[in-house]
Amino acid sequence: MKAHTAETQATVTPAKALEFLKEGNQRFIKNLRANRDLLEQVNATKDGQFPFAVILSCIDSRTSAELIFDQGLGDIFSARVAGNVINEDILGSMEYSCKVAGSKLIVVLGHSKCGAVTSACKGAKMGNITALLSKMQDSIGEVNREKPNADASSPEFVEAVAHHNVIHTMDEILKRSSVLKEMFDAGEIGIAGAYYNVDSGEVEFIKEVLHD
C-alpha cells in the first residue's frame, strides 16, 4: 500500500476517509494488516505529507490510532491528550491538518475503561491534572441529569460519561474553531465520533456528520 499523494488526497471525500478508517479497523481486529513497505513510505513522504484525516484520541497506550486503524506513514494526523479533550493547541493542530494540509475528516476517538474519565468522575485533583479533568465536567453533569441516582464511580456511569465526552468534544470543535466550522459548513470536511473497545480492539462510530 502506497503513501497518499496530493493527487490521491484530493480525490478523498469525508465519507471516503471514514471508509478508509472503518476498513482499517476491520483489518486490525482480524489481524490482517495491509501490505505496506514502511521504508518506502518514508522515502515517499520525505518531501511532503498528505494525510486524509486527523484523529484526536486519548494518550492511553492501547489507543494508537495508526495501529487500530491500520494506517501507515503519511496517512493520518494523530493528536493525543488524556481523555481526548479539546484545547487551543489541539484546535490549532486540527486547523493546520485540515486548512493547510488538506485532511478531509476529523475523528474524536474515546475508549472504554478510560483512566482519565474515571478520575474525572471520582473528582480527582492533582497538579495540572485538575484543569485537564475539569474539561469533562459538562459530560459528567449531563450524565448526572440523565442518571440522577447512579453511582458516579460505577463502570456504567464512567462509560456513559466517556461516550458523552466524545460527542461534547465534537460539538466544542465546531463551536470554538471558526476555521473548521467554515470548512464543515462548506462540505470540505466531515466530523465523526468513535469509541474504541479495549477488550475487543473494535471501533464503534457513534456519530457521523459527513458530506459526500
C-alpha positions as CSV (number, residue, x, y, z in Angstrom):
1,M,0.0,0.0,0.0
2,K,1.4,3.3,-1.1
3,A,1.6,6.6,0.9
4,H,-1.0,9.2,-0.1
5,T,0.0,11.9,-2.6
6,A,-1.5,15.3,-3.3
7,E,-3.4,13.7,-6.1
8,T,-4.9,10.8,-4.1
9,Q,-5.7,13.1,-1.1
10,A,-7.6,15.5,-3.4
11,T,-9.9,12.7,-4.5
12,V,-10.8,11.7,-0.9
13,T,-14.2,12.8,0.4
14,P,-15.1,12.9,4.1
15,A,-17.2,9.8,3.6
16,K,-14.3,8.0,1.8
17,A,-11.9,9.0,4.6
18,L,-14.3,7.4,7.1
19,E,-14.5,4.3,5.0
20,F,-10.7,4.0,5.0
21,L,-10.7,4.1,8.8
22,K,-13.5,1.5,9.1
23,E,-11.8,-0.8,6.7
24,G,-8.5,-0.4,8.6
25,N,-10.1,-1.3,11.9
26,Q,-11.6,-4.4,10.4
27,R,-8.2,-5.4,9.2
28,F,-6.8,-4.7,12.7
29,I,-9.4,-6.9,14.6
30,K,-8.9,-9.7,12.1
31,N,-5.1,-9.4,12.3
32,L,-4.9,-8.8,8.6
33,R,-2.7,-5.8,8.3
34,A,-2.3,-4.1,4.9
35,N,0.8,-5.0,3.0
36,R,2.9,-1.8,3.1
37,D,6.6,-1.1,2.9
38,L,7.2,1.4,5.6
39,L,10.7,2.3,4.4
40,E,9.2,3.0,1.0
41,Q,6.7,5.3,2.7
42,V,9.5,7.1,4.5
43,N,11.0,7.8,1.1
44,A,7.7,8.7,-0.5
45,T,6.8,11.2,2.3
46,K,10.2,12.8,2.7
47,D,9.3,15.9,0.7
48,G,5.7,16.2,1.9
49,Q,2.7,14.6,3.6
50,F,-0.9,14.3,2.6
51,P,-3.0,12.7,5.4
52,F,-6.7,12.2,4.7
53,A,-7.8,12.5,8.4
54,V,-6.9,14.0,11.8
55,I,-7.7,11.8,14.8
56,L,-8.0,13.1,18.4
57,S,-7.5,10.2,20.8
58,C,-6.5,9.6,24.4
59,I,-2.9,9.1,25.5
60,D,-3.8,5.6,26.7
61,S,-1.1,3.2,25.5
62,R,-3.8,0.9,24.0
63,T,-5.3,3.5,21.6
64,S,-2.7,4.3,19.0
65,A,-4.8,5.5,16.0
66,E,-2.2,4.3,13.5
67,L,-2.4,0.8,14.8
68,I,-6.1,0.3,15.5
69,F,-7.0,1.8,12.1
70,D,-4.1,0.1,10.3
71,Q,-2.7,3.2,8.7
72,G,0.8,3.8,7.5
73,L,3.2,6.8,7.4
74,G,1.6,9.9,5.9
75,D,-1.9,8.6,6.2
76,I,-3.3,10.4,9.3
77,F,-2.6,13.2,11.7
78,S,-2.7,12.0,15.3
79,A,-3.4,14.3,18.2
80,R,-3.4,12.7,21.7
81,V,-4.3,14.0,25.1
82,A,-5.7,12.3,28.2
83,G,-9.4,12.0,27.9
84,N,-9.4,13.1,24.3
85,V,-10.4,16.6,25.4
86,I,-10.1,19.8,23.4
87,N,-7.9,22.9,24.0
88,E,-6.4,25.7,21.9
89,D,-3.3,23.7,20.9
90,I,-5.4,20.7,19.7
91,L,-7.7,23.1,17.8
92,G,-4.8,24.8,16.2
93,S,-3.4,21.4,15.2
94,M,-6.7,20.4,13.6
95,E,-6.9,23.7,11.8
96,Y,-3.5,23.1,10.4
97,S,-4.4,19.5,9.4
98,C,-7.5,20.5,7.5
99,K,-7.0,24.0,6.3
100,V,-3.3,23.8,5.5
101,A,-2.5,20.2,4.9
102,G,-5.8,19.1,3.3
103,S,-7.3,16.5,5.6
104,K,-10.9,15.7,5.0
105,L,-12.1,14.2,8.2
106,I,-11.9,14.9,12.0
107,V,-12.4,12.0,14.3
108,V,-12.8,12.2,18.1
109,L,-11.8,8.8,19.5
110,G,-12.8,7.8,23.0
111,H,-12.3,4.4,24.6
112,S,-13.6,2.1,27.2
113,K,-12.1,1.9,30.7
114,C,-10.5,5.3,30.3
115,G,-8.5,6.2,33.3
116,A,-8.9,10.0,32.7
117,V,-12.6,9.7,32.6
118,T,-12.7,7.5,35.7
119,S,-10.6,10.0,37.5
120,A,-12.8,12.9,36.5
121,C,-15.9,11.0,37.7
122,K,-14.2,10.4,41.0
123,G,-13.3,14.1,41.4
124,A,-9.6,13.6,41.4
125,K,-7.4,16.7,41.9
126,M,-3.7,16.9,41.5
127,G,-1.4,19.5,39.9
128,N,-2.2,20.2,36.2
129,I,-4.4,17.1,36.1
130,T,-7.1,19.1,37.9
131,A,-7.5,21.5,35.0
132,L,-7.4,18.8,32.4
133,L,-10.1,16.7,34.1
134,S,-12.3,19.8,34.5
135,K,-12.9,19.7,30.8
136,M,-15.1,16.7,31.3
137,Q,-17.4,18.3,33.9
138,D,-20.0,19.2,31.3
139,S,-20.3,15.5,30.3
140,I,-20.4,14.4,34.0
141,G,-23.1,16.9,34.6
142,E,-25.2,15.7,31.7
143,V,-24.9,12.1,32.7
144,N,-25.9,13.1,36.3
145,R,-29.0,14.6,34.9
146,E,-29.8,11.5,32.8
147,K,-29.0,9.1,35.7
148,P,-29.7,11.1,38.9
149,N,-29.4,8.1,41.2
150,A,-26.3,6.5,39.6
151,D,-23.1,5.9,41.4
152,A,-20.6,8.2,39.8
153,S,-17.8,5.7,40.4
154,S,-19.6,2.8,38.8
155,P,-18.3,1.4,35.4
156,E,-21.7,2.1,33.8
157,F,-21.6,5.8,34.8
158,V,-18.0,6.1,33.6
159,E,-18.8,4.6,30.3
160,A,-21.7,6.9,29.8
161,V,-19.5,9.9,30.5
162,A,-16.9,8.6,28.2
163,H,-19.4,8.3,25.4
164,H,-20.9,11.8,26.1
165,N,-17.4,13.3,26.2
166,V,-16.8,12.2,22.6
167,I,-20.0,14.0,21.4
168,H,-19.3,17.0,23.6
169,T,-15.7,17.3,22.2
170,M,-17.1,17.1,18.6
171,D,-19.5,20.0,19.4
172,E,-16.7,22.0,21.0
173,I,-14.5,21.7,17.9
174,L,-17.1,23.3,15.6
175,K,-18.1,25.8,18.3
176,R,-14.6,27.0,19.1
177,S,-13.0,26.9,15.7
178,S,-14.4,29.3,13.1
179,V,-11.9,27.9,10.6
180,L,-13.1,24.3,10.9
181,K,-16.8,25.4,11.2
182,E,-16.5,27.3,7.9
183,M,-14.9,24.3,6.2
184,F,-17.5,21.9,7.7
185,D,-20.4,24.2,6.5
186,A,-18.9,24.3,3.0
187,G,-18.7,20.5,2.9
188,E,-14.9,20.4,2.7
189,I,-14.6,18.3,5.9
190,G,-16.6,15.9,8.0
191,I,-16.5,15.1,11.6
192,A,-17.1,11.8,13.4
193,G,-17.1,10.4,16.9
194,A,-15.9,6.9,17.7
195,Y,-15.4,4.6,20.6
196,Y,-12.7,2.0,21.0
197,N,-13.3,-1.1,22.9
198,V,-10.1,-2.1,24.7
199,D,-11.4,-5.7,25.2
200,S,-12.0,-6.4,21.5
201,G,-10.0,-3.9,19.5
202,E,-13.2,-2.8,17.7
203,V,-14.1,0.8,17.0
204,E,-17.7,1.8,17.0
205,F,-18.6,5.0,15.2
206,I,-21.3,6.6,17.4
207,K,-21.9,9.8,15.4
208,E,-21.1,10.7,11.8
209,V,-21.7,14.1,10.2
210,L,-20.3,13.9,6.7
211,H,-20.5,15.4,3.3
212,D,-20.0,13.4,0.1
